[in-house]
Amino acid sequence: MILLNAPDSGPLASGFLENLKLLDAWLFLKINQEWNVPFLDSIFPWWRDQNTWTPLYLFLFLFVVLNFGWRCVPWLLAIALTTALTDQVSSTLLKNWINRPRPCNDPFLMYYTRLLLSRCPSSGSFTSSHAANHFGAAVFFYLTLKPWFKKWGYLFFVWAATVSYGQIYIGVHYPLDVIGGAVIGGLIGLISARIFNRRWQMEIPVQE
């Protein structure tokens, strides 16, 4: 199993990476092989599909249009840019650079993986673009819509976390892929939300 295609930086670093890979593979097998139930076997392949969440995206689109008026345009552009950045950093930059095989493509683990999709994606494993995209969007949604959704805004993180967990459950990502994607996506979402709020927040009428 490959975590990084990088030069050996010494026995200490090499030993740490090997232990990290073993722990990652062990946790993957626990989630994928042991911590499963038939109900989730049918739910997670559907749950992590982007088309499943079209109603949510439509709801948020209508919500910002009706509440912000013309001011929804910067918000829509900002979330589009956030998603584009998370996807490009994860899918184009990191996956091609690190080139870690997915567990369902790994020469050893593929024989022990429960793959709940019709095929194993050929792209790299680290980082999970599902995790990066959904956590980037979740952080942006939460920070920019907090005056309206208040505590309900935490559901955006539940949404992102369950979609990301589903990537491990169905057999296409390791836990570290999901954690890495969540961190990168969350950071991009945080930066874009702060820039948006600094420039446009005062123009959005906060509802008491």
FENCOR-V979931 format. One line per field, one symbol per residue. ss: DSSP state (A for helix, B for strand, O for the rest). phi: phi as a letter, one per 30 degrees, with the letter a starting at -180 (. if undefined). psi: psi as a letter, one per 40 degrees, with the letter a starting at -180 (. if undefined). A space follows every 10 residues. Layout:
ss->???
phi->???
psi->???
//
This chain:
ss->OOOOOOOOOO AAAAAAAAAA AAAAAAAAAA AAAAOOOAAA AAAAAAAOOA AAAAAAAAAA AAAAAAAAAA AAAAAAAAAA AAAAAAAAAA AAAAAAAAOO OOOOOOOOAA AOOOOOOOOO OOOOOOOOAA AAAAAAAAAA AAAAAAAAAA AAAAAAAAAA AAAAAAAAAO OOOOAAAAAA AAAAAAAAAA AAAAAAAAAA AAAOOOOO
phi->.ccbcbddck dddddddddd dddddddedd ddccdbbedd ecdddddddd ddcedddddd ddddddccid dddddddddd dedddddddd dcddddddhd ddedcdecde dccdcccdac edddcccdde dddddddddd eddcceecdh dddddddded dddddddded jcbdeddddd dddddddddd ddddddddcb eddcdddd
psi->hhdigiihfi dddddddddd dddddddddd ddddgiiddd dddddddehd ddeddddddd dddddddebd eedddddddd dddddddddd ddcdddddfh iideehdddd eehhheidih ieiidhihdd dddddddddd ddddeddddb dededddddd ddddddddde eeiidddddd dddddddddd ddddddddde deehhhh.
//
